[in-house]
Amino acid sequence: MLNQTIIVGRLVKEPTLKTTENGHIKSDITVAVNRSYKNSSGVYDTDFIDCTLWHTVAENTSEYCNKGDMIGIKGRIQTRMIEDENGNKRKHTEIIGEKITFLSSNKEKLEKQEKAKKTSEKK
């Protein structure tokens, strides 16, 4: 059996780190992934996919990525039952990220803009 998936998309919000009761570091992120075809209105729909990152993968993503950055995630799909605040049980599907590839970074763009600004100020 094989449970493996790869997605490429943009971070919906800033990644934040959390520590579990067992002392493990994790980050819950959401990635916006455009579909490869247009809907009946001629627009590409977007799926918002929940992902959970653990340990070093979570730390590196939190340190180097910001909202809007393009990332690639290789991982596995996990489904579990959760209970909402009203006591209703529902199925929650997410990707457990095992490897992250940083494809673009707003930090890099900001650094380039700062360098260009300083260079133009010197002239």
Buried (B, 14 or more C-beta within 10 A) or exposed (E): EEEEEEBEBBBBEEBEBEEEEEEEBBBBBBBBBEEEEEEEEEEEEEEEBEBBBBEEBBBBBBEBBBEBBBBBBBBEEEEEEEEEEEEEEEEEEBBBBEEBEBEEBBBEEEEEEEEEEEEEEEE
